[in-house]
């Protein structure tokens, strides 16, 4: 029997969950679905500039797991760009960060966002 899938910690949901060409017809075959945990690896590695090891520590999974998630996410981004498909971000095995963890230092967690809004 396979091991149960472990939920990945995600700091925040994307502000927008649909991207793509403006002239794309809205049909099922014109969508690429990226999971929220795949989005998080793209955000941490490509946008924040973290290593796969650092990303794995923040998401509470093994580096090899992050490597697989990241590879799938990049393939989906490429499919969206090359084939002109709409990219939708939804679903996946993730747990949204509550902002109470010591490893939560990105400032993107909902709790941190609320604290920043209150302070300003």
VODO-169514 format. One record per residue: residue in three letters; x, y, z of N, C-alpha, C, O in turn. Coordinates in nm, 2 decimals, decimal comma, m for minus. Layout:
r resn: ALA; nc1: X; nc2: Y; nc3: Z; cac1: X; cac2: Y; cac3: Z; cc1: X; cc2: Y; cc3: Z; oc1: X; oc2: Y; oc3: Z
...
***
This chain:
r resn: UNK; nc1: 0,08; nc2: m0,12; nc3: 0,00; cac1: 0,00; cac2: 0,00; cac3: 0,00; cc1: 0,09; cc2: 0,12; cc3: 0,00; oc1: 0,18; oc2: 0,13; oc3: 0,08
r resn: UNK; nc1: 0,06; nc2: 0,22; nc3: m0,09; cac1: 0,15; cac2: 0,34; cac3: m0,10; cc1: 0,13; cc2: 0,43; cc3: 0,03; oc1: 0,02; oc2: 0,43; oc3: 0,09
r resn: UNK; nc1: 0,23; nc2: 0,51; nc3: 0,05; cac1: 0,22; cac2: 0,61; cac3: 0,16; cc1: 0,12; cc2: 0,71; cc3: 0,13; oc1: 0,10; oc2: 0,75; oc3: 0,02
r resn: UNK; nc1: 0,05; nc2: 0,76; nc3: 0,23; cac1: m0,04; cac2: 0,87; cac3: 0,21; cc1: 0,03; cc2: 1,00; cc3: 0,17; oc1: 0,14; oc2: 1,02; oc3: 0,22
r resn: UNK; nc1: m0,03; nc2: 1,08; nc3: 0,09; cac1: 0,04; cac2: 1,20; cac3: 0,04; cc1: 0,04; cc2: 1,30; cc3: 0,16; oc1: m0,06; oc2: 1,32; oc3: 0,23
r resn: UNK; nc1: 0,16; nc2: 1,37; nc3: 0,17; cac1: 0,17; cac2: 1,47; cac3: 0,28; cc1: 0,13; cc2: 1,60; cc3: 0,22; oc1: 0,17; oc2: 1,64; oc3: 0,11
r resn: UNK; nc1: 0,06; nc2: 1,68; nc3: 0,30; cac1: 0,02; cac2: 1,81; cac3: 0,26; cc1: 0,14; cc2: 1,90; cc3: 0,26; oc1: 0,22; oc2: 1,90; oc3: 0,35
r resn: UNK; nc1: 0,15; nc2: 1,99; nc3: 0,16; cac1: 0,26; cac2: 2,09; cac3: 0,15; cc1: 0,21; cc2: 2,22; cc3: 0,21; oc1: 0,10; oc2: 2,26; oc3: 0,19
r resn: UNK; nc1: 0,30; nc2: 2,28; nc3: 0,29; cac1: 0,27; cac2: 2,41; cac3: 0,35; cc1: 0,28; cc2: 2,52; cc3: 0,24; oc1: 0,39; oc2: 2,53; oc3: 0,17
r resn: UNK; nc1: 0,18; nc2: 2,60; nc3: 0,23; cac1: 0,18; cac2: 2,71; cac3: 0,13; cc1: 0,16; cc2: 2,84; cc3: 0,21; oc1: 0,07; oc2: 2,84; oc3: 0,29
r resn: UNK; nc1: 0,24; nc2: 2,94; nc3: 0,18; cac1: 0,23; cac2: 3,06; cac3: 0,26; cc1: 0,10; cc2: 3,15; cc3: 0,22; oc1: 0,04; oc2: 3,21; oc3: 0,30
r resn: UNK; nc1: 0,07; nc2: 3,15; nc3: 0,09; cac1: m0,04; cac2: 3,24; cac3: 0,05; cc1: m0,09; cc2: 3,19; cc3: m0,08; oc1: m0,02; oc2: 3,13; oc3: m0,16
r resn: UNK; nc1: m0,22; nc2: 3,21; nc3: m0,11; cac1: m0,28; cac2: 3,18; cac3: m0,23; cc1: m0,25; cc2: 3,29; cc3: m0,33; oc1: m0,23; oc2: 3,41; oc3: m0,29
r resn: UNK; nc1: m0,24; nc2: 3,26; nc3: m0,46; cac1: m0,22; cac2: 3,37; cac3: m0,56; cc1: m0,33; cc2: 3,47; cc3: m0,56; oc1: m0,45; oc2: 3,44; oc3: m0,54
r resn: UNK; nc1: m0,29; nc2: 3,60; nc3: m0,59; cac1: m0,39; cac2: 3,71; cac3: m0,60; cc1: m0,48; cc2: 3,68; cc3: m0,72; oc1: m0,60; oc2: 3,71; oc3: m0,72
r resn: UNK; nc1: m0,42; nc2: 3,63; nc3: m0,83; cac1: m0,50; cac2: 3,59; cac3: m0,95; cc1: m0,48; cc2: 3,45; cc3: m0,97; oc1: m0,37; oc2: 3,39; oc3: m0,96
r resn: UNK; nc1: m0,58; nc2: 3,38; nc3: m1,01; cac1: m0,57; cac2: 3,23; cac3: m1,04; cc1: m0,59; cc2: 3,19; cc3: m1,18; oc1: m0,60; oc2: 3,07; oc3: m1,21
r resn: UNK; nc1: m0,60; nc2: 3,29; nc3: m1,27; cac1: m0,61; cac2: 3,26; cac3: m1,42; cc1: m0,53; cc2: 3,35; cc3: m1,50; oc1: m0,53; oc2: 3,47; oc3: m1,48
r resn: UNK; nc1: m0,44; nc2: 3,29; nc3: m1,59; cac1: m0,35; cac2: 3,37; cac3: m1,67; cc1: m0,36; cc2: 3,31; cc3: m1,81; oc1: m0,38; oc2: 3,19; oc3: m1,83
r resn: UNK; nc1: m0,33; nc2: 3,39; nc3: m1,91; cac1: m0,32; cac2: 3,34; cac3: m2,04; cc1: m0,35; cc2: 3,44; cc3: m2,15; oc1: m0,37; oc2: 3,56; oc3: m2,12
r resn: UNK; nc1: m0,36; nc2: 3,40; nc3: m2,27; cac1: m0,39; cac2: 3,49; cac3: m2,38; cc1: m0,53; cc2: 3,55; cc3: m2,38; oc1: m0,62; oc2: 3,48; oc3: m2,34
r resn: UNK; nc1: m0,54; nc2: 3,67; nc3: m2,41; cac1: m0,67; cac2: 3,74; cac3: m2,40; cc1: m0,77; cc2: 3,69; cc3: m2,50; oc1: m0,89; oc2: 3,70; oc3: m2,48
r resn: UNK; nc1: m0,72; nc2: 3,64; nc3: m2,62; cac1: m0,81; cac2: 3,60; cac3: m2,72; cc1: m0,84; cc2: 3,45; cc3: m2,72; oc1: m0,89; oc2: 3,39; oc3: m2,82
r resn: UNK; nc1: m0,80; nc2: 3,38; nc3: m2,61; cac1: m0,82; cac2: 3,23; cac3: m2,61; cc1: m0,96; cc2: 3,19; cc3: m2,59; oc1: m1,03; oc2: 3,25; oc3: m2,50
r resn: UNK; nc1: m1,01; nc2: 3,10; nc3: m2,67; cac1: m1,15; cac2: 3,05; cac3: m2,65; cc1: m1,16; cc2: 2,97; cc3: m2,52; oc1: m1,07; oc2: 2,91; oc3: m2,48
r resn: UNK; nc1: m1,27; nc2: 2,98; nc3: m2,45; cac1: m1,29; cac2: 2,92; cac3: m2,32; cc1: m1,35; cc2: 2,78; cc3: m2,35; oc1: m1,47; oc2: 2,76; oc3: m2,35
r resn: UNK; nc1: m1,26; nc2: 2,68; nc3: m2,36; cac1: m1,30; cac2: 2,54; cac3: m2,38; cc1: m1,21; cc2: 2,46; cc3: m2,29; oc1: m1,09; oc2: 2,50; oc3: m2,26
r resn: UNK; nc1: m1,25; nc2: 2,34; nc3: m2,25; cac1: m1,17; cac2: 2,25; cac3: m2,17; cc1: m1,03; cc2: 2,22; cc3: m2,21; oc1: m0,94; oc2: 2,22; oc3: m2,13
r resn: UNK; nc1: m1,01; nc2: 2,20; nc3: m2,34; cac1: m0,88; cac2: 2,17; cac3: m2,39; cc1: m0,79; cc2: 2,29; cc3: m2,40; oc1: m0,67; oc2: 2,27; oc3: m2,43
r resn: UNK; nc1: m0,84; nc2: 2,40; nc3: m2,37; cac1: m0,75; cac2: 2,52; cac3: m2,38; cc1: m0,70; cc2: 2,57; cc3: m2,24; oc1: m0,65; oc2: 2,68; oc3: m2,22
r resn: UNK; nc1: m0,72; nc2: 2,48; nc3: m2,14; cac1: m0,68; cac2: 2,51; cac3: m2,00; cc1: m0,56; cc2: 2,42; cc3: m1,96; oc1: m0,56; oc2: 2,30; oc3: m2,00
r resn: UNK; nc1: m0,47; nc2: 2,47; nc3: m1,88; cac1: m0,37; cac2: 2,39; cac3: m1,81; cc1: m0,40; cc2: 2,42; cc3: m1,66; oc1: m0,40; oc2: 2,54; oc3: m1,62
r resn: UNK; nc1: m0,41; nc2: 2,32; nc3: m1,59; cac1: m0,44; cac2: 2,33; cac3: m1,44; cc1: m0,31; cc2: 2,31; cc3: m1,36; oc1: m0,25; oc2: 2,21; oc3: m1,37
r resn: UNK; nc1: m0,27; nc2: 2,42; nc3: m1,29; cac1: m0,15; cac2: 2,41; cac3: m1,20; cc1: m0,20; cc2: 2,41; cc3: m1,06; oc1: m0,29; oc2: 2,49; oc3: m1,02
r resn: UNK; nc1: m0,15; nc2: 2,32; nc3: m0,98; cac1: m0,20; cac2: 2,31; cac3: m0,84; cc1: m0,13; cc2: 2,42; cc3: m0,76; oc1: m0,04; oc2: 2,48; oc3: m0,80
r resn: UNK; nc1: m0,19; nc2: 2,45; nc3: m0,64; cac1: m0,15; cac2: 2,56; cac3: m0,56; cc1: 0,00; cc2: 2,53; cc3: m0,51; oc1: 0,08; oc2: 2,62; oc3: m0,49
r resn: UNK; nc1: 0,02; nc2: 2,40; nc3: m0,48; cac1: 0,16; cac2: 2,37; cac3: m0,43; cc1: 0,26; cc2: 2,38; cc3: m0,54; oc1: 0,38; oc2: 2,41; oc3: m0,52
r resn: UNK; nc1: 0,22; nc2: 2,36; nc3: m0,67; cac1: 0,31; cac2: 2,38; cac3: m0,78; cc1: 0,34; cc2: 2,53; cc3: m0,80; oc1: 0,45; oc2: 2,57; oc3: m0,82
r resn: UNK; nc1: 0,23; nc2: 2,61; nc3: m0,78; cac1: 0,25; cac2: 2,76; cac3: m0,78; cc1: 0,35; cc2: 2,80; cc3: m0,67; oc1: 0,43; oc2: 2,89; oc3: m0,70
r resn: UNK; nc1: 0,34; nc2: 2,74; nc3: m0,55; cac1: 0,42; cac2: 2,78; cac3: m0,44; cc1: 0,57; cc2: 2,75; cc3: m0,47; oc1: 0,66; oc2: 2,83; oc3: m0,43
r resn: UNK; nc1: 0,60; nc2: 2,64; nc3: m0,54; cac1: 0,74; cac2: 2,61; cac3: m0,57; cc1: 0,79; cc2: 2,71; cc3: m0,67; oc1: 0,91; oc2: 2,76; oc3: m0,66
r resn: UNK; nc1: 0,71; nc2: 2,75; nc3: m0,77; cac1: 0,75; cac2: 2,86; cac3: m0,87; cc1: 0,78; cc2: 2,99; cc3: m0,79; oc1: 0,88; oc2: 3,06; oc3: m0,82
r resn: UNK; nc1: 0,69; nc2: 3,02; nc3: m0,70; cac1: 0,70; cac2: 3,15; cac3: m0,63; cc1: 0,83; cc2: 3,15; cc3: m0,54; oc1: 0,91; oc2: 3,25; oc3: m0,54
r resn: UNK; nc1: 0,85; nc2: 3,04; nc3: m0,47; cac1: 0,97; cac2: 3,03; cac3: m0,38; cc1: 1,10; cc2: 3,02; cc3: m0,46; oc1: 1,20; oc2: 3,09; oc3: m0,42
r resn: UNK; nc1: 1,11; nc2: 2,94; nc3: m0,56; cac1: 1,23; cac2: 2,92; cac3: m0,63; cc1: 1,26; cc2: 3,02; cc3: m0,73; oc1: 1,37; oc2: 3,08; oc3: m0,73
r resn: UNK; nc1: 1,17; nc2: 3,05; nc3: m0,82; cac1: 1,20; cac2: 3,15; cac3: m0,92; cc1: 1,18; cc2: 3,30; cc3: m0,88; oc1: 1,26; oc2: 3,38; oc3: m0,92
r resn: UNK; nc1: 1,07; nc2: 3,33; nc3: m0,80; cac1: 1,05; cac2: 3,46; cac3: m0,77; cc1: 1,13; cc2: 3,51; cc3: m0,64; oc1: 1,19; oc2: 3,61; oc3: m0,64
r resn: UNK; nc1: 1,13; nc2: 3,42; nc3: m0,54; cac1: 1,20; cac2: 3,46; cac3: m0,42; cc1: 1,35; cc2: 3,42; cc3: m0,42; oc1: 1,43; oc2: 3,47; oc3: m0,34
r resn: UNK; nc1: 1,39; nc2: 3,34; nc3: m0,52; cac1: 1,53; cac2: 3,30; cac3: m0,54; cc1: 1,58; cc2: 3,20; cc3: m0,44; oc1: 1,70; oc2: 3,20; oc3: m0,42
r resn: UNK; nc1: 1,50; nc2: 3,12; nc3: m0,38; cac1: 1,54; cac2: 3,02; cac3: m0,29; cc1: 1,59; cc2: 2,89; cc3: m0,36; oc1: 1,56; oc2: 2,87; oc3: m0,48
r resn: UNK; nc1: 1,67; nc2: 2,82; nc3: m0,29; cac1: 1,72; cac2: 2,69; cac3: m0,35; cc1: 1,60; cc2: 2,59; cc3: m0,33; oc1: 1,51; oc2: 2,61; oc3: m0,25
r resn: UNK; nc1: 1,62; nc2: 2,47; nc3: m0,39; cac1: 1,52; cac2: 2,37; cac3: m0,38; cc1: 1,52; cc2: 2,32; cc3: m0,23; oc1: 1,41; oc2: 2,28; oc3: m0,18
r resn: UNK; nc1: 1,63; nc2: 2,31; nc3: m0,17; cac1: 1,65; cac2: 2,27; cac3: m0,03; cc1: 1,57; cc2: 2,37; cc3: 0,06; oc1: 1,50; oc2: 2,33; oc3: 0,15
r resn: UNK; nc1: 1,59; nc2: 2,50; nc3: 0,04; cac1: 1,52; cac2: 2,60; cac3: 0,12; cc1: 1,37; cc2: 2,59; cc3: 0,10; oc1: 1,29; oc2: 2,61; oc3: 0,20
r resn: UNK; nc1: 1,33; nc2: 2,58; nc3: m0,02; cac1: 1,19; cac2: 2,56; cac3: m0,06; cc1: 1,13; cc2: 2,44; cc3: 0,01; oc1: 1,02; oc2: 2,45; oc3: 0,07
r resn: UNK; nc1: 1,20; nc2: 2,33; nc3: 0,01; cac1: 1,15; cac2: 2,21; cac3: 0,08; cc1: 1,14; cc2: 2,23; cc3: 0,23; oc1: 1,04; oc2: 2,18; oc3: 0,28
r resn: UNK; nc1: 1,23; nc2: 2,30; nc3: 0,29; cac1: 1,22; cac2: 2,32; cac3: 0,43; cc1: 1,09; cc2: 2,41; cc3: 0,46; oc1: 1,02; oc2: 2,38; oc3: 0,56
r resn: UNK; nc1: 1,07; nc2: 2,51; nc3: 0,38; cac1: 0,95; cac2: 2,60; cac3: 0,41; cc1: 0,82; cc2: 2,53; cc3: 0,38; oc1: 0,72; oc2: 2,55; oc3: 0,45
r resn: UNK; nc1: 0,82; nc2: 2,43; nc3: 0,28; cac1: 0,70; cac2: 2,36; cac3: 0,25; cc1: 0,68; cc2: 2,23; cc3: 0,33; oc1: 0,58; oc2: 2,17; oc3: 0,32
r resn: UNK; nc1: 0,78; nc2: 2,20; nc3: 0,42; cac1: 0,78; cac2: 2,08; cac3: 0,50; cc1: 0,77; cc2: 1,95; cc3: 0,43; oc1: 0,70; oc2: 1,86; oc3: 0,46
r resn: UNK; nc1: 0,85; nc2: 1,94; nc3: 0,32; cac1: 0,86; cac2: 1,82; cac3: 0,24; cc1: 1,00; cc2: 1,79; cc3: 0,21; oc1: 1,09; oc2: 1,88; oc3: 0,23
r resn: UNK; nc1: 1,03; nc2: 1,68; nc3: 0,15; cac1: 1,17; cac2: 1,64; cac3: 0,11; cc1: 1,21; cc2: 1,72; cc3: m0,02; oc1: 1,12; oc2: 1,77; oc3: m0,10
r resn: UNK; nc1: 1,34; nc2: 1,74; nc3: m0,03; cac1: 1,39; cac2: 1,82; cac3: m0,15; cc1: 1,35; cc2: 1,75; cc3: m0,28; oc1: 1,32; oc2: 1,81; oc3: m0,38
r resn: UNK; nc1: 1,36; nc2: 1,61; nc3: m0,28; cac1: 1,32; cac2: 1,54; cac3: m0,40; cc1: 1,17; cc2: 1,56; cc3: m0,44; oc1: 1,14; oc2: 1,56; oc3: m0,55
r resn: UNK; nc1: 1,09; nc2: 1,58; nc3: m0,34; cac1: 0,95; cac2: 1,61; cac3: m0,36; cc1: 0,93; cc2: 1,74; cc3: m0,43; oc1: 0,86; oc2: 1,76; oc3: m0,52
r resn: UNK; nc1: 1,00; nc2: 1,84; nc3: m0,38; cac1: 1,00; cac2: 1,97; cac3: m0,43; cc1: 1,05; cc2: 1,97; cc3: m0,58; oc1: 1,00; oc2: 2,04; oc3: m0,66
r resn: UNK; nc1: 1,16; nc2: 1,89; nc3: m0,60; cac1: 1,21; cac2: 1,88; cac3: m0,74; cc1: 1,11; cc2: 1,83; cc3: m0,83; oc1: 1,10; oc2: 1,88; oc3: m0,95
r resn: UNK; nc1: 1,03; nc2: 1,73; nc3: m0,79; cac1: 0,92; cac2: 1,68; cac3: m0,88; cc1: 0,81; cc2: 1,78; cc3: m0,90; oc1: 0,76; oc2: 1,79; oc3: m1,01
r resn: UNK; nc1: 0,77; nc2: 1,84; nc3: m0,79; cac1: 0,66; cac2: 1,94; cac3: m0,80; cc1: 0,70; cc2: 2,06; cc3: m0,89; oc1: 0,63; oc2: 2,10; oc3: m0,98
r resn: UNK; nc1: 0,83; nc2: 2,10; nc3: m0,88; cac1: 0,88; cac2: 2,21; cac3: m0,95; cc1: 0,89; cc2: 2,18; cc3: m1,10; oc1: 0,86; oc2: 2,26; oc3: m1,19
r resn: UNK; nc1: 0,93; nc2: 2,06; nc3: m1,13; cac1: 0,94; cac2: 2,01; cac3: m1,27; cc1: 0,81; cc2: 2,01; cc3: m1,34; oc1: 0,79; oc2: 2,05; oc3: m1,45
r resn: UNK; nc1: 0,71; nc2: 1,96; nc3: m1,26; cac1: 0,57; cac2: 1,95; cac3: m1,32; cc1: 0,52; cc2: 2,10; cc3: m1,34; oc1: 0,45; oc2: 2,12; oc3: m1,44
r resn: UNK; nc1: 0,55; nc2: 2,19; nc3: m1,25; cac1: 0,50; cac2: 2,33; cac3: m1,26; cc1: 0,56; cc2: 2,39; cc3: m1,38; oc1: 0,49; oc2: 2,46; oc3: m1,46
r resn: UNK; nc1: 0,69; nc2: 2,37; nc3: m1,40; cac1: 0,76; cac2: 2,44; cac3: m1,52; cc1: 0,71; cc2: 2,38; cc3: m1,65; oc1: 0,69; oc2: 2,45; oc3: m1,75
r resn: UNK; nc1: 0,68; nc2: 2,25; nc3: m1,65; cac1: 0,62; cac2: 2,19; cac3: m1,77; cc1: 0,48; cc2: 2,25; cc3: m1,81; oc1: 0,45; oc2: 2,28; oc3: m1,92
r resn: UNK; nc1: 0,40; nc2: 2,28; nc3: m1,70; cac1: 0,27; cac2: 2,34; cac3: m1,72; cc1: 0,28; cc2: 2,48; cc3: m1,77; oc1: 0,21; oc2: 2,53; oc3: m1,85
r resn: UNK; nc1: 0,38; nc2: 2,55; nc3: m1,71; cac1: 0,40; cac2: 2,69; cac3: m1,76; cc1: 0,44; cc2: 2,69; cc3: m1,90; oc1: 0,39; oc2: 2,77; oc3: m1,98
r resn: UNK; nc1: 0,53; nc2: 2,60; nc3: m1,94; cac1: 0,58; cac2: 2,60; cac3: m2,08; cc1: 0,46; cc2: 2,56; cc3: m2,17; oc1: 0,45; oc2: 2,62; oc3: m2,28
r resn: UNK; nc1: 0,38; nc2: 2,46; nc3: m2,13; cac1: 0,26; cac2: 2,43; cac3: m2,22; cc1: 0,17; cc2: 2,54; cc3: m2,24; oc1: 0,12; oc2: 2,56; oc3: m2,35
r resn: UNK; nc1: 0,15; nc2: 2,62; nc3: m2,13; cac1: 0,06; cac2: 2,74; cac3: m2,14; cc1: 0,12; cc2: 2,84; cc3: m2,24; oc1: 0,04; oc2: 2,89; oc3: m2,32
r resn: UNK; nc1: 0,24; nc2: 2,87; nc3: m2,23; cac1: 0,31; cac2: 2,97; cac3: m2,31; cc1: 0,32; cc2: 2,93; cc3: m2,46; oc1: 0,29; oc2: 3,00; oc3: m2,55
r resn: UNK; nc1: 0,37; nc2: 2,80; nc3: m2,48; cac1: 0,40; cac2: 2,76; cac3: m2,61; cc1: 0,27; cc2: 2,73; cc3: m2,69; oc1: 0,26; oc2: 2,76; oc3: m2,81
r resn: UNK; nc1: 0,17; nc2: 2,67; nc3: m2,62; cac1: 0,04; cac2: 2,64; cac3: m2,69; cc1: m0,07; cc2: 2,74; cc3: m2,68; oc1: m0,18; oc2: 2,72; oc3: m2,72
r resn: UNK; nc1: m0,04; nc2: 2,85; nc3: m2,61; cac1: m0,14; cac2: 2,96; cac3: m2,59; cc1: m0,26; cc2: 2,92; cc3: m2,51; oc1: m0,37; oc2: 2,96; oc3: m2,54
r resn: UNK; nc1: m0,24; nc2: 2,83; nc3: m2,41; cac1: m0,35; cac2: 2,79; cac3: m2,33; cc1: m0,36; cc2: 2,87; cc3: m2,20; oc1: m0,26; oc2: 2,93; oc3: m2,15
r resn: UNK; nc1: m0,48; nc2: 2,88; nc3: m2,15; cac1: m0,50; cac2: 2,95; cac3: m2,02; cc1: m0,45; cc2: 2,87; cc3: m1,91; oc1: m0,48; oc2: 2,75; oc3: m1,90
r resn: UNK; nc1: m0,38; nc2: 2,93; nc3: m1,82; cac1: m0,32; cac2: 2,86; cac3: m1,70; cc1: m0,41; cc2: 2,90; cc3: m1,58; oc1: m0,43; oc2: 3,01; oc3: m1,55
r resn: UNK; nc1: m0,47; nc2: 2,79; nc3: m1,52; cac1: m0,55; cac2: 2,81; cac3: m1,40; cc1: m0,48; cc2: 2,75; cc3: m1,28; oc1: m0,43; oc2: 2,64; oc3: m1,29
r resn: UNK; nc1: m0,48; nc2: 2,82; nc3: m1,17; cac1: m0,42; cac2: 2,77; cac3: m1,04; cc1: m0,53; cc2: 2,73; cc3: m0,95; oc1: m0,61; oc2: 2,81; oc3: m0,90
r resn: UNK; nc1: m0,53; nc2: 2,60; nc3: m0,91; cac1: m0,64; cac2: 2,55; cac3: m0,83; cc1: m0,61; cc2: 2,41; cc3: m0,78; oc1: m0,54; oc2: 2,34; oc3: m0,84
r resn: UNK; nc1: m0,66; nc2: 2,38; nc3: m0,66; cac1: m0,64; cac2: 2,24; cac3: m0,61; cc1: m0,50; cc2: 2,20; cc3: m0,56; oc1: m0,42; oc2: 2,29; oc3: m0,55
r resn: UNK; nc1: m0,49; nc2: 2,08; nc3: m0,53; cac1: m0,36; cac2: 2,03; cac3: m0,48; cc1: m0,36; cc2: 1,98; cc3: m0,34; oc1: m0,46; oc2: 2,00; oc3: m0,27
r resn: UNK; nc1: m0,26; nc2: 1,92; nc3: m0,29; cac1: m0,24; cac2: 1,88; cac3: m0,15; cc1: m0,16; cc2: 1,98; cc3: m0,08; oc1: m0,04; oc2: 1,97; oc3: m0,07
r resn: UNK; nc1: m0,23; nc2: 2,07; nc3: m0,02; cac1: m0,16; cac2: 2,18; cac3: 0,06; cc1: m0,24; cc2: 2,22; cc3: 0,18; oc1: m0,36; oc2: 2,20; oc3: 0,20
r resn: UNK; nc1: m0,16; nc2: 2,28; nc3: 0,27; cac1: m0,22; cac2: 2,34; cac3: 0,39; cc1: m0,17; cc2: 2,48; cc3: 0,40; oc1: m0,05; oc2: 2,51; oc3: 0,39
r resn: UNK; nc1: m0,27; nc2: 2,57; nc3: 0,41; cac1: m0,24; cac2: 2,71; cac3: 0,41; cc1: m0,18; cc2: 2,75; cc3: 0,54; oc1: m0,22; oc2: 2,71; oc3: 0,65
r resn: UNK; nc1: m0,07; nc2: 2,83; nc3: 0,54; cac1: 0,01; cac2: 2,87; cac3: 0,66; cc1: m0,08; cc2: 2,95; cc3: 0,75; oc1: m0,15; oc2: 3,04; oc3: 0,70
r resn: UNK; nc1: m0,07; nc2: 2,93; nc3: 0,88; cac1: m0,14; cac2: 3,01; cac3: 0,97; cc1: m0,06; cc2: 3,12; cc3: 1,03; oc1: m0,11; oc2: 3,21; oc3: 1,11
r resn: UNK; nc1: 0,07; nc2: 3,13; nc3: 0,99; cac1: 0,16; cac2: 3,24; cac3: 1,03; cc1: 0,22; cc2: 3,22; cc3: 1,17; oc1: 0,29; oc2: 3,31; oc3: 1,22
r resn: UNK; nc1: 0,20; nc2: 3,11; nc3: 1,24; cac1: 0,25; cac2: 3,09; cac3: 1,37; cc1: 0,37; cc2: 3,00; cc3: 1,38; oc1: 0,42; oc2: 2,97; oc3: 1,48
r resn: UNK; nc1: 0,43; nc2: 2,97; nc3: 1,26; cac1: 0,55; cac2: 2,88; cac3: 1,26; cc1: 0,67; cc2: 2,96; cc3: 1,26; oc1: 0,68; oc2: 3,07; oc3: 1,21
r resn: UNK; nc1: 0,78; nc2: 2,90; nc3: 1,32; cac1: 0,91; cac2: 2,97; cac3: 1,32; cc1: 0,97; cc2: 2,98; cc3: 1,18; oc1: 1,04; oc2: 3,08; oc3: 1,15
r resn: UNK; nc1: 0,94; nc2: 2,88; nc3: 1,09; cac1: 0,99; cac2: 2,89; cac3: 0,96; cc1: 0,92; cc2: 2,99; cc3: 0,87; oc1: 0,96; oc2: 3,00; oc3: 0,75
r resn: UNK; nc1: 0,82; nc2: 3,05; nc3: 0,92; cac1: 0,74; cac2: 3,14; cac3: 0,84; cc1: 0,80; cc2: 3,28; cc3: 0,84; oc1: 0,77; oc2: 3,36; oc3: 0,92
r resn: UNK; nc1: 0,89; nc2: 3,30; nc3: 0,74; cac1: 0,96; cac2: 3,43; cac3: 0,74; cc1: 0,95; cc2: 3,51; cc3: 0,61; oc1: 1,02; oc2: 3,60; oc3: 0,59
r resn: UNK; nc1: 0,86; nc2: 3,46; nc3: 0,53; cac1: 0,85; cac2: 3,52; cac3: 0,39; cc1: 0,77; cc2: 3,65; cc3: 0,39; oc1: 0,78; oc2: 3,73; oc3: 0,30
r resn: UNK; nc1: 0,69; nc2: 3,68; nc3: 0,49; cac1: 0,61; cac2: 3,80; cac3: 0,49; cc1: 0,49; cc2: 3,79; cc3: 0,40; oc1: 0,41; oc2: 3,89; oc3: 0,39
r resn: UNK; nc1: 0,47; nc2: 3,68; nc3: 0,34; cac1: 0,36; cac2: 3,66; cac3: 0,25; cc1: 0,24; cc2: 3,59; cc3: 0,31; oc1: 0,13; oc2: 3,58; oc3: 0,25
r resn: UNK; nc1: 0,25; nc2: 3,54; nc3: 0,43; cac1: 0,14; cac2: 3,46; cac3: 0,49; cc1: 0,03; cc2: 3,56; cc3: 0,52; oc1: 0,05; oc2: 3,68; oc3: 0,55
r resn: UNK; nc1: m0,09; nc2: 3,51; nc3: 0,53; cac1: m0,21; cac2: 3,59; cac3: 0,55; cc1: m0,20; cc2: 3,66; cc3: 0,68; oc1: m0,23; oc2: 3,78; oc3: 0,69
r resn: UNK; nc1: m0,14; nc2: 3,60; nc3: 0,79; cac1: m0,13; cac2: 3,66; cac3: 0,92; cc1: m0,03; cc2: 3,78; cc3: 0,91; oc1: m0,06; oc2: 3,89; oc3: 0,96
r resn: UNK; nc1: 0,08; nc2: 3,76; nc3: 0,84; cac1: 0,18; cac2: 3,86; cac3: 0,82; cc1: 0,12; cc2: 3,98; cc3: 0,74; oc1: 0,15; oc2: 4,09; oc3: 0,77
r resn: UNK; nc1: 0,04; nc2: 3,95; nc3: 0,63; cac1: m0,02; cac2: 4,05; cac3: 0,56; cc1: m0,11; cc2: 4,14; cc3: 0,64; oc1: m0,11; oc2: 4,26; oc3: 0,63
r resn: UNK; nc1: m0,19; nc2: 4,07; nc3: 0,72; cac1: m0,29; cac2: 4,14; cac3: 0,81; cc1: m0,21; cc2: 4,23; cc3: 0,91; oc1: m0,25; oc2: 4,35; oc3: 0,93
r resn: UNK; nc1: m0,10; nc2: 4,18; nc3: 0,97; cac1: m0,02; cac2: 4,26; cac3: 1,06; cc1: 0,04; cc2: 4,37; cc3: 0,99; oc1: 0,05; oc2: 4,48; oc3: 1,05
r resn: UNK; nc1: 0,09; nc2: 4,36; nc3: 0,87; cac1: 0,15; cac2: 4,47; cac3: 0,79; cc1: 0,05; cc2: 4,58; cc3: 0,76; oc1: 0,08; oc2: 4,69; oc3: 0,76
r resn: UNK; nc1: m0,08; nc2: 4,53; nc3: 0,73; cac1: m0,18; cac2: 4,63; cac3: 0,70; cc1: m0,21; cc2: 4,71; cc3: 0,82; oc1: m0,23; oc2: 4,83; oc3: 0,82
r resn: UNK; nc1: m0,22; nc2: 4,65; nc3: 0,94; cac1: m0,25; cac2: 4,71; cac3: 1,06; cc1: m0,15; cc2: 4,81; cc3: 1,10; oc1: m0,17; oc2: 4,92; oc3: 1,15
r resn: UNK; nc1: m0,02; nc2: 4,77; nc3: 1,08; cac1: 0,09; cac2: 4,86; cac3: 1,12; cc1: 0,11; cc2: 4,98; cc3: 1,04; oc1: 0,15; oc2: 5,09; oc3: 1,09
r resn: UNK; nc1: 0,07; nc2: 4,97; nc3: 0,91; cac1: 0,09; cac2: 5,09; cac3: 0,82; cc1: m0,01; cc2: 5,19; cc3: 0,84; oc1: m0,01; oc2: 5,29; oc3: 0,77
***
